[in-house]
């Protein structure tokens, strides 16, 4: 495993930034996914991490998807196992009860967009690139969760149309379509990352309870795939966990005392 393909940086206030780093297009290989998987697990188990930010190295690409040359040479058995592991890695990211933000600093296409779809929020740098799932032009389908996450995000008709045409769109159009949550004007990729961090700080301690946001995420993702009654049962169990937390005690006390809460993510 090549750990250099995923750079890790953590701020003092608990923002854990993972940078996909494989020039020129930050395409992912089995080694990169193994490094990403390990980093996700480390973040999940670390109480000092309140949010995860994903970005691509450089100015031009968030991620252009899987390494096509690698796939062209691989055996069918390897390709299947590779896709399975990619699905497992993104599910682990999606199921981690911490805020995950994809900072789209450049082109976000194919599997790169599929990685971004597994994040909770997608924030893009205006004018930095395009977004979409063009796999149909290669004679394949979006095989890292794209067919499933996109239909849940847009609905069947719109998702199918986007994938059947392999249509790419700029980030402002992607925001209009509901694929991106926000678009930020920034002079460089570093300035963009700093702006994303400022947005994330609005959703982590001391301003917000990262524990509450993490369990809201669990309720939405897992509950959304269950029956209504099962979703309500999950909601109750997660709420009980929060009632026992220091953050809930602080939030309720701050409300009664008419002051701003100071959450710690515990």
Backbone as CSV, one residue per row, in Angstrom:
resi,resn,N_x,N_y,N_z,CA_x,CA_y,CA_z,C_x,C_y,C_z
1,UNK,0.847,-1.202,0.000,0.000,0.000,0.000,0.877,1.244,0.000
2,UNK,0.568,2.207,-0.860,1.322,3.456,-0.951,0.559,4.559,-0.226
3,UNK,0.962,4.837,1.011,0.268,5.844,1.811,0.433,7.252,1.260
4,UNK,1.433,7.463,0.390,1.664,8.803,-0.161,0.566,9.241,-1.122
5,UNK,-0.261,8.295,-1.567,-1.337,8.639,-2.498,-2.491,9.364,-1.811
6,UNK,-2.558,9.276,-0.482,-3.539,10.022,0.297,-2.782,10.831,1.348
7,UNK,-2.761,12.142,1.184,-2.107,13.004,2.173,-3.083,13.333,3.294
8,UNK,-2.592,13.326,4.516,-3.427,13.596,5.678,-2.975,14.876,6.366
9,UNK,-3.943,15.717,6.713,-3.662,16.933,7.482,-4.818,17.148,8.447
10,UNK,-4.497,17.481,9.690,-5.539,17.730,10.680,-5.305,19.066,11.367
11,UNK,-6.348,19.882,11.431,-6.261,21.158,12.121,-6.486,20.955,13.612
12,UNK,-6.113,21.963,14.387,-6.258,21.875,15.844,-7.712,21.736,16.260
13,UNK,-8.630,22.248,15.438,-10.047,22.177,15.803,-10.755,20.952,15.234
14,UNK,-9.997,20.006,14.688,-10.576,18.711,14.361,-11.050,18.511,12.942
15,UNK,-10.563,19.315,11.983,-10.881,19.085,10.569,-9.775,18.224,9.970
16,UNK,-10.149,17.043,9.501,-9.205,16.054,8.971,-9.308,16.083,7.456
17,UNK,-8.288,16.631,6.784,-8.308,16.772,5.330,-7.534,15.638,4.681
18,UNK,-8.191,14.963,3.742,-7.581,13.883,2.978,-7.445,14.342,1.533
19,UNK,-6.215,14.337,1.024,-5.943,14.810,-0.328,-5.590,13.644,-1.233
20,UNK,-6.398,13.447,-2.283,-6.097,12.434,-3.290,-4.954,12.972,-4.141
21,UNK,-3.821,12.277,-4.135,-2.606,12.853,-4.707,-1.921,11.872,-5.650
22,UNK,-2.298,11.918,-6.908,-1.641,11.115,-7.936,-1.752,11.868,-9.258
23,UNK,-0.736,12.670,-9.557,-0.740,13.496,-10.767,-0.804,12.608,-12.017
24,UNK,-1.391,13.114,-13.106,-1.910,14.478,-13.239,-3.383,14.644,-12.874
25,UNK,-4.143,13.538,-12.769,-5.597,13.674,-12.635,-6.139,13.070,-11.345
26,UNK,-5.251,12.663,-10.433,-5.676,12.075,-9.148,-6.602,10.875,-9.340
27,UNK,-6.307,10.082,-10.377,-7.087,8.861,-10.590,-6.777,7.861,-9.478
28,UNK,-7.764,7.026,-9.158,-7.533,6.111,-8.056,-7.207,4.698,-8.545
29,UNK,-6.303,4.099,-7.809,-5.864,2.729,-8.012,-6.258,1.929,-6.778
30,UNK,-5.949,0.650,-6.784,-6.189,-0.169,-5.596,-5.379,0.362,-4.416
31,UNK,-4.113,0.757,-4.667,-3.279,1.302,-3.594,-3.884,2.569,-3.001
32,UNK,-4.392,3.463,-3.866,-4.987,4.690,-3.340,-6.225,4.382,-2.509
33,UNK,-7.055,3.466,-2.988,-8.268,3.135,-2.229,-7.940,2.470,-0.899
34,UNK,-6.901,1.647,-0.868,-6.486,1.057,0.404,-6.027,2.142,1.374
35,UNK,-5.283,3.120,0.871,-4.824,4.217,1.733,-6.002,5.068,2.194
36,UNK,-6.971,5.301,1.294,-8.160,6.065,1.666,-8.972,5.303,2.704
37,UNK,-9.144,4.008,2.511,-9.885,3.165,3.446,-9.257,3.240,4.838
38,UNK,-7.925,3.125,4.902,-7.227,3.188,6.188,-7.412,4.548,6.847
39,UNK,-7.350,5.608,6.059,-7.512,6.949,6.614,-8.931,7.161,7.145
40,UNK,-9.924,6.640,6.445,-11.313,6.748,6.905,-11.483,6.044,8.245
41,UNK,-10.924,4.847,8.363,-11.023,4.103,9.615,-10.320,4.849,10.753
42,UNK,-9.156,5.409,10.470,-8.436,6.163,11.498,-9.251,7.370,11.951
43,UNK,-9.872,8.070,11.007,-10.695,9.229,11.359,-11.918,8.808,12.164
44,UNK,-12.511,7.687,11.777,-13.704,7.197,12.473,-13.396,6.910,13.946
45,UNK,-12.221,6.358,14.210,-11.874,5.933,15.559,-11.255,7.035,16.408
46,UNK,-11.025,8.195,15.826,-10.321,9.287,16.512,-11.334,10.320,17.003
47,UNK,-11.492,10.435,18.312,-12.471,11.371,18.875,-12.098,12.829,18.630
48,UNK,-10.847,13.092,18.300,-10.442,14.476,18.042,-10.811,14.943,16.638
49,UNK,-11.227,14.008,15.777,-11.670,14.354,14.418,-13.168,14.636,14.441
50,UNK,-13.548,15.851,14.054,-14.963,16.234,14.027,-15.543,16.259,12.618
51,UNK,-14.688,16.397,11.605,-15.166,16.439,10.216,-14.043,15.995,9.297
52,UNK,-14.429,15.401,8.180,-13.486,14.957,7.154,-13.720,15.783,5.897
53,UNK,-12.636,16.308,5.329,-12.704,17.034,4.059,-11.888,16.256,3.028
54,UNK,-12.497,15.966,1.890,-11.809,15.307,0.781,-11.522,16.325,-0.308
55,UNK,-10.306,16.294,-0.844,-9.984,17.162,-1.979,-8.946,16.477,-2.853
56,UNK,-8.696,17.043,-4.035,-7.656,16.546,-4.913,-6.440,17.440,-4.864
57,UNK,-5.271,16.872,-5.136,-4.053,17.668,-5.185,-4.039,18.531,-6.448
58,UNK,-3.399,19.689,-6.351,-3.231,20.549,-7.511,-4.424,21.452,-7.774
59,UNK,-4.418,22.054,-8.953,-5.410,23.064,-9.316,-6.458,22.568,-10.307
60,UNK,-6.242,21.404,-10.940,-7.075,21.024,-12.074,-8.067,19.898,-11.814
61,UNK,-7.761,18.997,-10.898,-8.608,17.818,-10.709,-8.911,17.575,-9.235
62,UNK,-10.192,17.325,-8.946,-10.527,16.645,-7.696,-10.150,15.180,-7.878
63,UNK,-10.781,14.552,-8.857,-10.448,13.167,-9.208,-11.126,12.841,-10.531
64,UNK,-10.376,12.190,-11.416,-10.924,11.788,-12.712,-11.357,10.334,-12.722
65,UNK,-11.518,9.739,-11.540,-12.026,8.379,-11.459,-10.928,7.348,-11.396
66,UNK,-11.275,6.131,-11.798,-10.313,5.024,-11.736,-9.229,5.189,-12.793
67,UNK,-8.074,4.605,-12.518,-6.953,4.601,-13.450,-7.303,3.657,-14.615
68,UNK,-7.643,4.233,-15.766,-8.121,3.452,-16.906,-7.038,2.523,-17.448
69,UNK,-5.798,2.987,-17.481,-4.716,2.133,-17.975,-4.548,0.908,-17.083
70,UNK,-4.697,1.103,-15.787,-4.622,-0.023,-14.860,-5.743,-1.008,-15.127
71,UNK,-6.968,-0.505,-15.310,-8.108,-1.376,-15.556,-7.981,-2.115,-16.888
72,UNK,-7.415,-1.445,-17.894,-7.267,-2.072,-19.209,-6.365,-3.304,-19.138
73,UNK,-5.367,-3.255,-18.265,-4.404,-4.355,-18.159,-4.854,-5.436,-17.173
74,UNK,-5.804,-5.107,-16.297,-6.163,-6.025,-15.210,-7.030,-7.176,-15.710
75,UNK,-7.006,-8.277,-14.973,-7.856,-9.420,-15.288,-9.299,-9.117,-14.869
76,UNK,-10.280,-9.800,-15.457,-11.674,-9.599,-15.039,-11.877,-9.835,-13.540
77,UNK,-11.183,-10.834,-13.002,-11.316,-11.109,-11.575,-10.816,-9.965,-10.722
78,UNK,-9.692,-9.372,-11.121,-9.163,-8.223,-10.379,-10.120,-7.044,-10.475
79,UNK,-10.665,-6.815,-11.674,-11.579,-5.688,-11.853,-12.795,-5.819,-10.935
80,UNK,-13.320,-7.029,-10.827,-14.482,-7.239,-9.958,-14.120,-6.964,-8.505
81,UNK,-12.989,-7.509,-8.048,-12.561,-7.308,-6.668,-12.244,-5.838,-6.406
82,UNK,-11.680,-5.166,-7.406,-11.365,-3.739,-7.292,-12.648,-2.925,-7.100
83,UNK,-13.663,-3.205,-7.901,-14.937,-2.491,-7.772,-15.605,-2.786,-6.435
84,UNK,-15.524,-4.041,-5.989,-16.097,-4.400,-4.697,-15.418,-3.628,-3.571
85,UNK,-14.096,-3.566,-3.601,-13.376,-2.838,-2.557,-13.685,-1.341,-2.615
86,UNK,-13.803,-0.794,-3.824,-14.158,0.621,-3.957,-15.527,0.883,-3.338
87,UNK,-16.486,-0.009,-3.594,-17.812,0.139,-2.989,-17.734,0.078,-1.472
88,UNK,-16.956,-0.863,-0.952,-16.825,-1.012,0.499,-16.176,0.223,1.121
89,UNK,-15.179,0.781,0.451,-14.494,1.968,0.970,-15.447,3.156,1.051
90,UNK,-16.218,3.382,-0.009,-17.135,4.521,-0.012,-18.303,4.304,0.942
91,UNK,-18.737,3.056,1.109,-19.758,2.785,2.121,-19.224,3.061,3.525
92,UNK,-17.958,2.737,3.751,-17.366,3.016,5.059,-17.334,4.528,5.307
93,UNK,-17.003,5.282,4.257,-17.009,6.739,4.366,-18.418,7.247,4.657
94,UNK,-19.387,6.729,3.925,-20.777,7.160,4.049,-21.373,6.790,5.399
95,UNK,-20.941,5.677,5.962,-21.494,5.203,7.233,-20.734,5.741,8.451
96,UNK,-19.632,6.423,8.243,-18.884,6.989,9.366,-19.668,8.149,9.964
97,UNK,-19.981,8.110,11.261,-20.842,9.143,11.859,-20.116,10.453,12.131
98,UNK,-19.528,10.986,11.082,-18.881,12.291,11.144,-19.174,13.016,9.833
99,UNK,-19.234,14.318,9.897,-19.478,15.108,8.696,-18.365,14.875,7.681
100,UNK,-18.763,14.616,6.417,-17.804,14.456,5.322,-18.138,15.476,4.240
101,UNK,-17.158,16.294,3.883,-17.338,17.320,2.864,-16.377,17.060,1.711
102,UNK,-16.900,16.995,0.492,-16.058,16.898,-0.698,-15.806,18.302,-1.212
103,UNK,-14.543,18.711,-1.215,-14.143,20.033,-1.705,-13.698,19.872,-3.152
104,UNK,-14.573,20.227,-4.076,-14.333,19.960,-5.499,-13.515,21.099,-6.091
105,UNK,-12.198,20.925,-6.063,-11.280,21.974,-6.483,-10.955,21.913,-7.969
106,UNK,-11.453,20.898,-8.669,-11.186,20.759,-10.093,-12.139,19.737,-10.692
107,UNK,-11.821,19.266,-11.890,-12.700,18.320,-12.582,-13.037,17.137,-11.681
108,UNK,-14.322,16.782,-11.664,-14.839,15.722,-10.786,-15.704,14.820,-11.647
109,UNK,-15.066,13.851,-12.295,-15.770,13.071,-13.310,-15.621,11.575,-13.039
110,UNK,-16.576,10.811,-13.568,-16.529,9.368,-13.432,-16.475,8.948,-11.972
111,UNK,-15.529,8.063,-11.673,-15.380,7.604,-10.300,-15.067,8.714,-9.323
112,UNK,-14.483,9.809,-9.795,-14.246,10.950,-8.918,-15.541,11.550,-8.409
113,UNK,-16.532,11.635,-9.287,-17.841,12.121,-8.862,-18.510,11.101,-7.952
114,UNK,-18.255,9.828,-8.207,-18.819,8.792,-7.335,-18.244,8.891,-5.916
115,UNK,-16.969,9.216,-5.819,-16.377,9.473,-4.497,-17.093,10.649,-3.832
116,UNK,-17.287,11.722,-4.581,-17.937,12.915,-4.038,-19.379,12.638,-3.624
117,UNK,-20.061,11.751,-4.356,-21.446,11.428,-4.013,-21.558,10.725,-2.664
118,UNK,-20.479,10.103,-2.203,-20.499,9.436,-0.901,-20.286,10.418,0.249
119,UNK,-19.982,11.673,-0.066,-19.825,12.709,0.960,-21.197,13.261,1.347
120,UNK,-21.246,13.916,2.506,-22.503,14.508,2.971,-22.784,15.839,2.300
121,UNK,-21.735,16.616,2.066,-21.851,17.914,1.408,-20.812,18.001,0.299
122,UNK,-21.177,18.641,-0.800,-20.258,18.868,-1.907,-20.180,20.376,-2.152
123,UNK,-18.971,20.917,-1.993,-18.726,22.348,-2.195,-17.692,22.468,-3.297
124,UNK,-17.978,23.303,-4.310,-17.128,23.374,-5.496,-16.521,24.763,-5.666
125,UNK,-15.388,24.792,-6.358,-14.705,26.046,-6.687,-15.184,26.533,-8.051
126,UNK,-15.754,27.709,-8.087,-16.360,28.228,-9.320,-15.337,28.280,-10.458
127,UNK,-15.759,27.736,-11.609,-14.937,27.796,-12.815,-13.768,26.832,-12.849
128,UNK,-13.671,25.941,-11.847,-12.479,25.087,-11.750,-12.596,23.795,-12.532
129,UNK,-13.791,23.459,-13.010,-13.895,22.197,-13.729,-15.323,21.791,-14.007
130,UNK,-15.469,20.553,-14.435,-16.785,20.002,-14.739,-17.032,18.732,-13.931
131,UNK,-18.281,18.324,-13.948,-18.733,17.220,-13.108,-19.670,16.332,-13.913
132,UNK,-19.597,15.017,-13.684,-20.537,14.122,-14.347,-20.058,12.688,-14.344
133,UNK,-20.875,11.825,-14.936,-20.592,10.394,-15.019,-20.576,9.980,-16.495
134,UNK,-19.423,10.097,-17.174,-19.348,9.816,-18.612,-18.959,8.383,-18.951
135,UNK,-19.112,7.447,-18.028,-18.636,6.072,-18.242,-19.232,5.408,-19.469
136,UNK,-20.440,5.819,-19.876,-21.084,5.186,-21.033,-20.212,5.295,-22.280
137,UNK,-19.389,6.358,-22.365,-18.503,6.530,-23.518,-17.395,5.483,-23.542
138,UNK,-17.163,4.798,-22.419,-16.169,3.729,-22.346,-16.821,2.350,-22.488
139,UNK,-18.134,2.345,-22.661,-18.841,1.077,-22.769,-19.082,0.399,-21.447
140,UNK,-19.022,1.165,-20.356,-19.269,0.610,-19.027,-20.247,1.518,-18.293
141,UNK,-20.616,1.120,-17.074,-21.510,1.946,-16.269,-20.747,2.528,-15.075
142,UNK,-21.311,3.523,-14.412,-20.680,4.053,-13.200,-20.709,2.984,-12.107
143,UNK,-19.557,2.348,-11.868,-19.531,1.140,-11.059,-18.988,1.297,-9.660
144,UNK,-18.949,2.527,-9.162,-18.499,2.744,-7.787,-19.609,3.434,-7.000
145,UNK,-20.818,2.952,-7.214,-21.971,3.473,-6.498,-22.733,4.556,-7.236
146,UNK,-22.265,4.949,-8.410,-22.898,6.062,-9.123,-24.339,5.791,-9.508
147,UNK,-24.629,4.585,-10.014,-26.007,4.311,-10.440,-26.964,4.337,-9.247
148,UNK,-26.477,3.972,-8.069,-27.351,3.887,-6.901,-27.458,5.217,-6.151
149,UNK,-26.345,5.905,-5.973,-26.407,7.167,-5.229,-27.051,8.278,-6.050
150,UNK,-26.790,8.286,-7.364,-27.355,9.356,-8.181,-28.870,9.237,-8.274
151,UNK,-29.394,8.016,-8.400,-30.846,7.861,-8.485,-31.510,8.257,-7.167
152,UNK,-30.836,8.020,-6.063,-31.385,8.432,-4.762,-31.318,9.938,-4.580
153,UNK,-30.381,10.572,-5.249,-30.228,12.024,-5.135,-31.163,12.781,-6.075
154,UNK,-31.282,12.298,-7.323,-32.023,13.047,-8.343,-33.367,12.433,-8.712
155,UNK,-33.583,11.168,-8.387,-34.739,10.454,-8.906,-34.357,9.697,-10.158
156,UNK,-35.156,8.682,-10.498,-34.784,7.749,-11.567,-34.647,8.419,-12.925
157,UNK,-35.619,9.245,-13.313,-35.618,9.796,-14.668,-34.417,10.705,-14.914
158,UNK,-34.162,11.625,-13.978,-33.059,12.575,-14.163,-31.715,11.868,-14.071
159,UNK,-31.589,10.916,-13.147,-30.325,10.201,-12.996,-30.012,9.380,-14.244
160,UNK,-31.026,8.687,-14.775,-30.800,7.879,-15.973,-30.393,8.759,-17.154
161,UNK,-31.067,9.867,-17.326,-30.756,10.770,-18.442,-29.320,11.264,-18.371
162,UNK,-28.877,11.629,-17.181,-27.520,12.146,-16.994,-26.486,11.076,-17.328
163,UNK,-26.729,9.834,-16.884,-25.762,8.756,-17.119,-25.822,8.231,-18.547
164,UNK,-27.020,8.153,-19.127,-27.153,7.636,-20.499,-26.446,8.540,-21.509
165,UNK,-26.524,9.846,-21.277,-25.841,10.800,-22.158,-24.381,10.994,-21.769
166,UNK,-24.019,10.624,-20.546,-22.664,10.895,-20.071,-22.396,12.378,-19.975
167,UNK,-23.424,13.133,-19.646,-23.337,14.595,-19.707,-22.469,15.171,-18.592
168,UNK,-21.609,16.109,-18.968,-20.805,16.853,-18.007,-21.366,18.266,-17.885
169,UNK,-21.252,18.849,-16.714,-21.730,20.215,-16.495,-20.763,20.963,-15.599
170,UNK,-20.769,22.297,-15.727,-19.909,23.078,-14.833,-20.532,23.114,-13.445
171,UNK,-19.787,23.623,-12.482,-20.216,23.522,-11.096,-21.449,24.365,-10.786
172,UNK,-21.601,25.497,-11.449,-22.808,26.302,-11.219,-24.044,25.562,-11.721
173,UNK,-23.929,24.930,-12.886,-25.050,24.139,-13.397,-25.318,22.942,-12.490
174,UNK,-24.244,22.354,-11.947,-24.409,21.227,-11.029,-25.133,21.654,-9.759
175,UNK,-24.881,22.876,-9.338,-25.617,23.367,-8.157,-27.089,23.530,-8.484
176,UNK,-27.386,24.064,-9.646,-28.779,24.220,-10.053,-29.487,22.864,-10.147
177,UNK,-28.735,21.847,-10.540,-29.311,20.507,-10.676,-29.443,19.789,-9.344
178,UNK,-28.862,20.341,-8.275,-28.928,19.716,-6.969,-27.801,18.742,-6.692
179,UNK,-26.754,18.777,-7.520,-25.626,17.858,-7.352,-24.541,18.431,-6.452
180,UNK,-24.497,19.741,-6.349,-23.515,20.448,-5.530,-24.274,21.357,-4.580
181,UNK,-23.818,21.425,-3.332,-24.523,22.223,-2.336,-24.163,23.704,-2.392
182,UNK,-22.910,24.008,-2.757,-22.497,25.408,-2.804,-21.321,25.542,-3.761
183,UNK,-21.167,26.736,-4.310,-20.058,27.060,-5.201,-19.380,28.313,-4.657
184,UNK,-18.062,28.249,-4.536,-17.296,29.330,-3.918,-16.327,29.923,-4.933
185,UNK,-16.249,31.234,-4.953,-15.258,31.942,-5.762,-13.943,31.934,-4.991
186,UNK,-12.877,31.448,-5.625,-11.576,31.408,-4.954,-10.475,31.517,-5.997
187,UNK,-9.428,32.248,-5.662,-8.345,32.502,-6.604,-7.388,31.344,-6.795
188,UNK,-7.385,30.401,-5.875,-6.486,29.252,-5.971,-7.098,28.078,-5.223
189,UNK,-6.538,26.897,-5.444,-7.033,25.710,-4.746,-6.817,25.837,-3.238
190,UNK,-5.703,26.442,-2.831,-5.447,26.615,-1.399,-6.436,27.593,-0.778
191,UNK,-6.732,28.684,-1.488,-7.717,29.641,-0.982,-9.094,28.999,-0.898
192,UNK,-9.392,28.148,-1.867,-10.667,27.427,-1.848,-10.750,26.507,-0.639
193,UNK,-9.677,25.761,-0.364,-9.676,24.866,0.787,-9.875,25.649,2.080
194,UNK,-9.222,26.795,2.179,-9.393,27.624,3.378,-10.839,28.064,3.527
195,UNK,-11.487,28.407,2.415,-12.893,28.811,2.464,-13.789,27.645,2.855
196,UNK,-13.470,26.446,2.366,-14.238,25.260,2.746,-14.084,25.004,4.244
197,UNK,-12.882,25.117,4.744,-12.657,24.929,6.176,-13.496,25.898,7.005
198,UNK,-13.611,27.136,6.536,-14.443,28.112,7.260,-15.902,27.666,7.278
199,UNK,-16.382,27.100,6.182,-17.758,26.580,6.152,-17.908,25.403,7.118
200,UNK,-16.907,24.556,7.136,-16.970,23.374,8.005,-16.975,23.798,9.472
201,UNK,-16.249,24.854,9.805,-16.183,25.299,11.208,-17.539,25.759,11.740
202,UNK,-18.463,26.038,10.847,-19.812,26.381,11.290,-20.574,25.145,11.776
203,UNK,-20.038,23.942,11.484,-20.748,22.696,11.769,-19.997,21.784,12.737
204,UNK,-18.970,22.310,13.381,-18.204,21.522,14.352,-18.067,22.321,15.636
205,UNK,-17.613,21.677,16.731,-17.408,22.410,17.983,-16.440,23.590,17.791
206,UNK,-16.695,24.682,18.516,-17.692,24.824,19.589,-19.081,25.273,19.123
207,UNK,-19.250,25.595,17.812,-20.526,26.146,17.359,-21.614,25.089,17.250
208,UNK,-21.276,23.914,16.757,-22.251,22.841,16.586,-21.721,21.561,17.214
209,UNK,-22.639,20.685,17.574,-22.261,19.389,18.122,-21.953,18.430,16.984
210,UNK,-20.685,18.080,16.823,-20.319,17.119,15.777,-20.911,15.750,16.081
211,UNK,-21.115,15.457,17.340,-21.740,14.180,17.712,-23.185,14.144,17.225
212,UNK,-23.922,15.227,17.423,-25.309,15.276,16.958,-25.377,15.195,15.433
213,UNK,-24.493,15.931,14.758,-24.503,15.906,13.298,-24.163,14.506,12.792
214,UNK,-23.217,13.831,13.455,-22.861,12.478,13.053,-24.017,11.501,13.190
215,UNK,-24.807,11.656,14.257,-25.932,10.735,14.444,-27.137,11.132,13.591
216,UNK,-27.286,12.411,13.283,-28.286,12.811,12.278,-27.961,12.120,10.948
217,UNK,-26.672,12.116,10.606,-26.232,11.440,9.382,-26.589,9.959,9.411
218,UNK,-26.337,9.293,10.526,-26.664,7.876,10.636,-28.167,7.645,10.491
219,UNK,-28.957,8.523,11.093,-30.411,8.377,10.995,-30.887,8.572,9.560
220,UNK,-30.334,9.552,8.875,-30.753,9.855,7.509,-30.334,8.740,6.554
221,UNK,-29.084,8.289,6.648,-28.582,7.304,5.687,-29.156,5.919,5.950
222,UNK,-29.020,5.440,7.178,-29.522,4.095,7.473,-31.037,4.074,7.585
223,UNK,-31.616,5.078,8.217,-33.067,5.137,8.334,-33.750,5.311,6.999
224,UNK,-33.093,6.033,6.098,-33.679,6.254,4.778,-33.775,4.999,3.941
225,UNK,-32.996,3.970,4.267,-33.028,2.702,3.541,-33.928,1.677,4.221
226,UNK,-34.473,2.023,5.400,-35.306,1.093,6.166,-36.782,1.448,5.992
227,UNK,-37.655,0.631,6.553,-39.073,0.982,6.583,-39.269,2.181,7.514
228,UNK,-40.421,2.813,7.446,-40.684,3.987,8.281,-40.601,3.619,9.762
229,UNK,-41.209,2.499,10.136,-41.198,2.088,11.538,-39.777,1.781,12.004
230,UNK,-38.998,1.113,11.144,-37.609,0.813,11.497,-36.787,2.093,11.595
231,UNK,-37.064,3.045,10.713,-36.367,4.322,10.767,-36.668,5.076,12.051
232,UNK,-37.924,5.038,12.487,-38.284,5.689,13.748,-37.599,5.009,14.931
233,UNK,-37.505,3.686,14.893,-36.831,2.963,15.969,-35.355,3.353,16.035
234,UNK,-34.710,3.433,14.868,-33.313,3.860,14.832,-33.181,5.286,15.368
235,UNK,-34.082,6.158,14.954,-34.060,7.547,15.419,-34.132,7.618,16.946
236,UNK,-35.010,6.825,17.538,-35.139,6.832,19.004,-33.857,6.379,19.687
237,UNK,-33.241,5.320,19.130,-32.011,4.815,19.740,-30.878,5.843,19.643
238,UNK,-30.778,6.491,18.504,-29.745,7.508,18.333,-30.009,8.722,19.218
239,UNK,-31.281,9.083,19.349,-31.632,10.201,20.234,-31.264,9.888,21.678
240,UNK,-31.476,8.645,22.087,-31.117,8.256,23.448,-29.608,8.380,23.668
241,UNK,-28.830,8.009,22.656,-27.378,8.191,22.765,-27.036,9.659,22.976
242,UNK,-27.726,10.529,22.269,-27.454,11.965,22.406,-27.915,12.497,23.754
243,UNK,-29.043,12.008,24.256,-29.505,12.448,25.575,-28.458,12.156,26.657
244,UNK,-27.650,11.127,26.435,-26.619,10.756,27.405,-25.303,11.503,27.196
245,UNK,-25.247,12.355,26.188,-23.985,12.998,25.827,-23.767,14.319,26.559
246,UNK,-22.491,14.695,26.657,-22.134,15.987,27.242,-22.650,17.132,26.373
247,UNK,-22.655,16.943,25.064,-23.128,18.008,24.172,-24.602,18.314,24.403
248,UNK,-25.421,17.280,24.612,-26.842,17.524,24.869,-27.032,18.254,26.188
249,UNK,-26.278,17.878,27.196,-26.375,18.584,28.479,-25.999,20.052,28.312
250,UNK,-24.943,20.298,27.528,-24.510,21.676,27.295,-25.542,22.444,26.471
251,UNK,-26.067,21.820,25.436,-27.040,22.503,24.583,-28.308,22.868,25.320
252,UNK,-28.827,21.948,26.122,-30.049,22.222,26.879,-29.800,23.284,27.944
253,UNK,-28.651,23.199,28.620,-28.331,24.191,29.645,-28.160,25.578,29.033
254,UNK,-27.487,25.650,27.888,-27.273,26.941,27.233,-28.593,27.567,26.806
255,UNK,-29.520,26.741,26.347,-30.826,27.262,25.952,-31.566,27.849,27.151
256,UNK,-31.564,27.130,28.268,-32.251,27.603,29.474,-31.585,28.869,30.005
257,UNK,-30.255,28.914,29.925,-29.505,30.055,30.460,-29.375,31.202,29.460
258,UNK,-29.967,31.041,28.286,-29.978,32.074,27.249,-28.555,32.543,26.879
259,UNK,-27.715,31.568,26.575,-26.343,31.846,26.137,-25.992,30.933,24.972
260,UNK,-24.915,31.271,24.282,-24.473,30.431,23.172,-23.813,29.169,23.728
261,UNK,-24.163,28.003,23.210,-23.537,26.762,23.689,-22.087,26.669,23.238
262,UNK,-21.307,25.909,23.987,-19.931,25.613,23.617,-19.777,24.085,23.575
263,UNK,-19.975,23.547,22.407,-19.957,22.098,22.252,-18.528,21.577,22.168
264,UNK,-18.373,20.308,22.539,-17.059,19.661,22.502,-17.056,18.414,21.639
265,UNK,-18.198,18.022,21.102,-18.245,16.814,20.311,-18.204,15.544,21.137
266,UNK,-18.704,15.632,22.380,-18.705,14.462,23.265,-20.125,14.192,23.774
